[in-house]
Amino acid sequence: MKVESIKSVLKDALLIADRVAGKHLSLPVLSQTLFLASENGITLRATNLDLGVEITVPAKVAVEGAIAVPGAVLGNYLALIQNERDVVIELVGQNLAVTSGKHSTIIKCLPYEDFPSIPLIDRGAHASLDVRSLVIGMRSVIFSASLSDIKPEFASIYFFSDSGYLTLAATDSSRLSEKRVPTKRIDDGISFLLPIKNASEIIRILDATEGIVDVYVSGNQASFIIKNIHITSRLIDGLFPDYRQVIPKTIIAQATVLRDDLIHALKIANIFSGKLQQMRLVIDPKEHRFEVGARSDDVGETMTEVDAKLSGERVDLVFNQRFIADVLQIIPQDSVTLQSGGIGKPLIIRGTGEQGYLYLVMPMRIS
């Protein structure tokens, strides 16, 4: 094998692939990146058996071949080479000889024959959409998913087709986020659960790209394909809860506030919120008061009045303040609207005027 490629392009692809590579001590080849030189250029593959990625890099291929390389070693080495455009890589025995300008090195590799195959799905239920919209959509909901995989459906993002949109949802049973993402095209019947561990890596990979991403679903796997990158993920076999049943159908109180003002009030409440991070939210249209407070036996108590546009009845509820603060980092609008269905009902939070995003948070039960 002997190839020549643009150093920066190859470096970026290697470091992306290495993020996906597994760390299985019992199967060392999983910690490597498959480096395959063919007439199509250089193909890099990495997998941890749950998530796989294949990236094609243009190259001049003098001699075809394949080897399993330590992606981080080669990628970081190339990143440190300055003032050189191209790199020449040649397989010498089981090692890679890497040359770029005045720099040369030998990197130890592993045989590639034991490297597992990665399913490349390009058929099945299909959606096509702008990659920025997909990344924003996934970021808008992933923080609501559970960090525990005791109930795998809660440690996932739910994707489904809905009236021409790709809708994403995630919940940990105490809060829920839903984001409707516009598409170029989408097949009816798309419905799958993407593990959040894989979703986090997919977000990082796609965030560095631009253009249209194609999503294909077949069996228990989904692929995300954009330009020279092909990502395949295992899916969760389960049912996402029918969450729309818990969305309050009747709103008894509403407040619209500046997002930054609410963030500031929450920071004050956090000082006094105690181990359970309890904060008190009061919407009182009759008295023209919107208040955020907290109380701790160890620290004391506080109450901050925030300017707001109010309507409806008085409500006085307690929430986990972090659950409110988290969504305010996601909403891009300058103001947010909070709607309550009353005691025991979830609070609805949206960016003011935003119809494509919904956030629900359940009030805390105070004994």
C-alpha positions as CSV (number, residue, x, y, z in Angstrom):
1,M,0.0,0.0,0.0
2,K,1.2,3.5,-0.9
3,V,-0.9,6.6,-1.0
4,E,-0.6,10.4,-1.0
5,S,-3.2,12.7,0.4
6,I,-3.8,16.2,1.8
7,K,-2.6,16.1,5.3
8,S,-5.3,18.3,6.9
9,V,-8.2,16.4,5.3
10,L,-6.8,13.0,6.3
11,K,-6.1,14.3,9.9
12,D,-9.6,15.5,10.4
13,A,-11.1,12.2,9.1
14,L,-8.8,10.1,11.3
15,L,-9.7,12.1,14.5
16,I,-13.4,11.8,13.7
17,A,-13.2,8.0,13.2
18,D,-11.1,7.5,16.3
19,R,-13.9,9.0,18.5
20,V,-16.1,6.1,17.4
21,A,-13.4,3.4,17.8
22,G,-14.1,1.0,20.7
23,K,-11.8,0.4,23.7
24,H,-12.4,-3.4,24.0
25,L,-9.3,-5.0,25.6
26,S,-10.5,-8.4,24.6
27,L,-10.6,-7.3,20.9
28,P,-7.7,-4.9,20.3
29,V,-8.6,-4.3,16.7
30,L,-11.7,-2.4,17.7
31,S,-9.5,0.3,19.1
32,Q,-8.0,0.8,15.6
33,T,-9.2,2.5,12.5
34,L,-9.4,0.4,9.3
35,F,-7.2,2.2,6.7
36,L,-8.2,1.0,3.2
37,A,-6.6,2.3,0.0
38,S,-8.4,1.6,-3.3
39,E,-9.1,3.2,-6.6
40,N,-11.8,5.4,-4.7
41,G,-9.1,6.9,-2.4
42,I,-8.7,6.3,1.3
43,T,-11.6,4.8,3.2
44,L,-11.4,5.0,7.0
45,R,-13.7,2.8,9.1
46,A,-14.2,2.6,12.9
47,T,-16.7,0.9,15.1
48,N,-17.5,0.1,18.7
49,L,-20.0,-2.5,17.6
50,D,-22.9,-0.2,18.5
51,L,-21.9,2.7,16.3
52,G,-19.8,2.7,13.1
53,V,-18.5,5.3,10.8
54,E,-17.0,5.2,7.3
55,I,-15.2,8.3,5.8
56,T,-13.8,8.5,2.3
57,V,-10.9,10.8,1.7
58,P,-9.5,11.7,-1.8
59,A,-6.0,10.4,-2.4
60,K,-3.5,9.4,-5.1
61,V,-3.3,5.6,-4.6
62,A,-0.1,4.1,-6.1
63,V,-0.5,0.7,-4.4
64,E,-3.8,-0.5,-2.9
65,G,-3.9,-2.2,0.5
66,A,-5.4,-2.3,3.9
67,I,-4.2,-2.2,7.6
68,A,-5.7,-1.4,11.0
69,V,-4.0,1.8,12.3
70,P,-4.2,3.6,15.7
71,G,-6.3,6.5,14.5
72,A,-5.5,8.9,17.3
73,V,-1.7,8.3,17.0
74,L,-1.7,9.0,13.2
75,G,-4.2,11.8,13.5
76,N,-2.4,13.6,16.3
77,Y,0.9,13.2,14.6
78,L,-0.4,14.8,11.4
79,A,-1.9,17.6,13.4
80,L,1.5,18.6,14.8
81,I,3.2,18.7,11.4
82,Q,3.4,22.4,10.4
83,N,3.8,24.0,7.0
84,E,3.3,20.9,5.0
85,R,0.3,20.3,2.6
86,D,0.7,16.6,1.6
87,V,1.5,13.4,3.3
88,V,2.7,10.1,1.9
89,I,1.8,6.9,3.6
90,E,3.3,3.5,2.8
91,L,2.8,0.1,4.3
92,V,6.1,-1.6,5.3
93,G,5.4,-5.0,6.7
94,Q,2.9,-4.4,9.5
95,N,3.9,-0.8,10.0
96,L,3.0,2.5,8.4
97,A,5.9,4.7,7.1
98,V,4.5,8.3,7.2
99,T,6.4,11.1,5.3
100,S,5.5,14.8,5.1
101,G,8.2,17.2,4.0
102,K,11.1,16.9,6.5
103,H,9.0,14.8,8.9
104,S,9.0,11.0,8.8
105,T,7.8,8.3,11.3
106,I,7.0,4.7,11.6
107,I,3.7,3.7,13.3
108,K,3.0,0.2,14.5
109,C,-0.3,-1.3,13.2
110,L,-2.4,-4.5,13.5
111,P,-3.6,-6.9,10.8
112,Y,-6.9,-5.8,9.3
113,E,-8.5,-9.3,8.7
114,D,-10.2,-9.3,12.2
115,F,-11.8,-5.9,11.7
116,P,-15.6,-6.2,11.9
117,S,-17.7,-5.2,9.0
118,I,-19.9,-2.1,9.2
119,P,-23.4,-2.3,7.7
120,L,-23.8,0.4,5.1
121,I,-27.5,1.1,4.9
122,D,-28.7,3.2,1.9
123,R,-32.2,1.9,1.5
124,G,-35.3,1.4,3.7
125,A,-37.5,4.2,5.2
126,H,-35.9,7.4,4.2
127,A,-35.8,11.1,5.3
128,S,-33.7,13.9,3.7
129,L,-33.1,17.2,5.5
130,D,-30.6,20.0,6.1
131,V,-27.9,18.7,8.5
132,R,-27.9,21.9,10.6
133,S,-31.6,21.4,11.2
134,L,-31.0,17.8,12.3
135,V,-28.1,18.8,14.6
136,I,-30.1,21.6,16.2
137,G,-33.1,19.2,16.6
138,M,-31.0,16.5,18.3
139,R,-29.3,19.1,20.7
140,S,-32.8,20.5,21.5
141,V,-34.0,17.2,23.0
142,I,-31.0,15.0,24.0
143,F,-30.5,16.8,27.4
144,S,-34.0,15.5,28.5
145,A,-33.1,11.9,28.0
146,S,-32.2,9.6,31.0
147,L,-28.6,9.0,31.8
148,S,-29.5,5.5,33.1
149,D,-30.1,2.7,30.7
150,I,-32.3,0.7,33.1
151,K,-35.2,1.7,30.8
152,P,-33.5,1.9,27.4
153,E,-36.4,3.8,25.8
154,F,-35.7,6.7,28.2
155,A,-32.0,6.7,27.3
156,S,-32.7,7.4,23.7
157,I,-34.0,10.0,21.2
158,Y,-37.3,9.0,19.6
159,F,-37.4,9.9,15.8
160,F,-40.7,9.6,13.9
161,S,-42.4,11.1,10.8
162,D,-45.3,13.4,11.5
163,S,-47.2,15.4,8.8
164,G,-44.0,15.9,6.6
165,Y,-41.8,16.7,9.6
166,L,-39.2,14.6,11.3
167,T,-40.1,14.9,15.0
168,L,-37.6,14.2,17.8
169,A,-38.5,13.6,21.4
170,A,-36.6,12.6,24.6
171,T,-37.7,12.1,28.2
172,D,-36.4,10.9,31.6
173,S,-40.0,10.7,32.9
174,S,-39.6,14.0,34.9
175,R,-39.3,16.2,31.8
176,L,-39.7,16.0,28.0
177,S,-38.5,17.8,24.9
178,E,-40.0,17.6,21.5
179,K,-38.6,19.3,18.3
180,R,-40.3,19.3,14.9
181,V,-37.7,19.4,12.1
182,P,-38.6,20.4,8.5
183,T,-37.5,17.9,5.8
184,K,-36.8,17.9,2.1
185,R,-38.6,14.6,2.0
186,I,-39.7,11.9,4.5
187,D,-41.3,8.5,4.2
188,D,-44.4,7.8,6.3
189,G,-43.8,5.3,9.1
190,I,-40.3,6.3,10.1
191,S,-40.1,5.5,13.8
192,F,-37.0,4.5,15.8
193,L,-35.1,4.9,19.1
194,L,-31.5,6.1,18.8
195,P,-29.4,5.5,22.0
196,I,-28.2,8.8,23.4
197,K,-24.6,7.5,23.6
198,N,-24.6,7.1,19.9
199,A,-26.6,10.3,19.3
200,S,-23.9,12.3,21.1
201,E,-21.2,11.1,18.8
202,I,-23.4,11.6,15.7
203,I,-24.1,15.2,16.7
204,R,-20.3,15.8,17.0
205,I,-19.6,14.3,13.6
206,L,-22.4,16.0,11.8
207,D,-21.7,19.3,13.4
208,A,-18.6,19.7,11.3
209,T,-20.5,19.2,8.1
210,E,-22.8,21.2,5.8
211,G,-25.4,20.2,3.3
212,I,-28.2,17.6,3.1
213,V,-28.1,14.5,5.3
214,D,-30.0,11.3,4.3
215,V,-31.4,9.1,7.1
216,Y,-32.2,5.5,6.3
217,V,-33.8,3.0,8.7
218,S,-33.8,-0.7,8.2
219,G,-34.5,-3.3,10.8
220,N,-32.6,-2.5,14.0
221,Q,-30.2,0.0,12.4
222,A,-30.2,3.5,11.1
223,S,-27.7,5.3,8.8
224,F,-26.9,9.0,8.5
225,I,-25.2,9.8,5.2
226,I,-23.7,13.1,4.1
227,K,-21.2,13.6,1.4
228,N,-18.2,11.3,2.2
229,I,-19.4,10.3,5.7
230,H,-21.6,7.3,6.4
231,I,-22.6,6.6,10.0
232,T,-24.5,3.5,11.1
233,S,-26.0,3.1,14.6
234,R,-27.7,0.2,16.4
235,L,-31.3,1.1,17.5
236,I,-33.1,0.3,20.7
237,D,-35.9,-2.3,20.5
238,G,-38.7,-0.7,22.6
239,L,-41.7,1.6,22.7
240,F,-41.4,5.3,23.5
241,P,-44.2,6.4,25.9
242,D,-47.3,8.1,24.4
243,Y,-46.3,11.4,25.8
244,R,-48.8,13.6,24.1
245,Q,-51.4,12.3,26.5
246,V,-49.8,14.3,29.3
247,I,-49.6,17.6,27.5
248,P,-52.1,19.9,29.3
249,K,-55.1,20.5,27.1
250,T,-56.3,23.4,29.3
251,I,-54.0,26.3,30.3
252,I,-55.0,28.1,33.4
253,A,-52.0,30.4,33.8
254,Q,-49.4,31.9,31.4
255,A,-46.3,34.1,31.8
256,T,-44.0,35.6,29.2
257,V,-40.6,36.7,30.4
258,L,-37.2,37.7,29.1
259,R,-35.1,34.6,29.0
260,D,-32.0,36.4,30.5
261,D,-34.2,37.7,33.4
262,L,-35.4,34.2,34.2
263,I,-31.9,32.8,34.0
264,H,-30.7,35.4,36.4
265,A,-33.5,34.7,38.9
266,L,-32.8,30.9,38.7
267,K,-29.1,31.5,39.5
268,I,-30.2,33.4,42.7
269,A,-32.6,30.6,43.6
270,N,-29.9,28.0,43.0
271,I,-28.0,29.4,46.0
272,F,-30.9,28.5,48.3
273,S,-32.3,25.5,46.5
274,G,-30.7,22.8,48.8
275,K,-29.8,19.2,47.9
276,L,-33.0,18.6,46.0
277,Q,-32.6,21.8,43.9
278,Q,-36.2,22.9,44.7
279,M,-37.3,26.2,43.4
280,R,-40.7,27.9,43.7
281,L,-42.5,29.5,40.8
282,V,-45.5,31.8,41.4
283,I,-47.6,33.2,38.6
284,D,-50.2,35.6,40.0
285,P,-51.9,37.7,37.3
286,K,-54.3,39.4,39.7
287,E,-51.4,40.8,41.7
288,H,-49.3,41.3,38.6
289,R,-46.5,39.2,40.1
290,F,-44.2,36.6,38.6
291,E,-41.8,35.3,41.3
292,V,-38.9,32.7,41.5
293,G,-37.8,31.6,44.9
294,A,-36.1,28.9,46.9
295,R,-35.7,27.9,50.6
296,S,-33.2,25.8,52.4
297,D,-33.1,25.1,56.2
298,D,-29.3,25.3,56.0
299,V,-28.9,28.5,54.0
300,G,-32.0,30.6,54.1
301,E,-34.6,31.7,51.6
302,T,-35.0,34.1,48.7
303,M,-37.7,35.4,46.3
304,T,-37.0,37.3,43.1
305,E,-39.8,39.2,41.3
306,V,-39.4,39.2,37.5
307,D,-41.1,41.5,35.0
308,A,-43.6,39.5,33.0
309,K,-46.7,39.6,30.9
310,L,-49.3,37.5,32.8
311,S,-52.7,36.0,32.2
312,G,-55.0,33.4,33.8
313,E,-55.2,32.3,37.5
314,R,-52.7,32.1,40.3
315,V,-50.5,29.1,40.5
316,D,-47.8,28.3,43.0
317,L,-45.6,25.3,42.0
318,V,-42.3,23.7,42.9
319,F,-39.8,22.4,40.3
320,N,-36.2,21.2,40.1
321,Q,-34.5,24.4,39.2
322,R,-31.9,22.7,37.0
323,F,-34.7,21.3,34.8
324,I,-35.9,24.9,34.1
325,A,-32.3,26.2,33.7
326,D,-31.3,23.5,31.2
327,V,-34.0,24.4,28.6
328,L,-33.2,28.1,28.8
329,Q,-29.7,27.2,27.4
330,I,-31.4,25.6,24.4
331,I,-34.1,28.1,23.5
332,P,-32.7,30.8,21.2
333,Q,-35.5,33.4,21.5
334,D,-35.1,36.4,23.7
335,S,-38.3,35.7,25.6
336,V,-39.9,32.5,26.8
337,T,-43.5,31.6,27.5
338,L,-44.5,29.4,30.5
339,Q,-47.9,27.8,30.6
340,S,-49.4,25.8,33.5
341,G,-52.4,23.5,33.5
342,G,-52.5,23.7,37.3
343,I,-51.4,21.6,40.3
344,G,-50.0,18.2,39.3
345,K,-49.8,19.2,35.6
346,P,-46.6,19.7,33.7
347,L,-45.3,23.2,33.0
348,I,-45.0,24.0,29.3
349,I,-42.0,26.1,28.2
350,R,-41.4,27.5,24.7
351,G,-39.6,30.2,23.0
352,T,-42.2,33.0,22.6
353,G,-43.8,32.5,19.2
354,E,-42.1,29.1,18.6
355,Q,-44.4,26.3,17.5
356,G,-41.8,23.7,16.6
357,Y,-40.4,23.2,20.0
358,L,-42.1,22.0,23.2
359,Y,-40.6,21.4,26.7
360,L,-42.5,19.8,29.6
361,V,-41.4,19.6,33.2
362,M,-43.3,18.0,36.0
363,P,-43.7,19.8,39.3
364,M,-42.0,18.2,42.3
365,R,-44.1,16.6,45.0
366,I,-43.6,18.2,48.4
367,S,-44.3,15.9,51.4
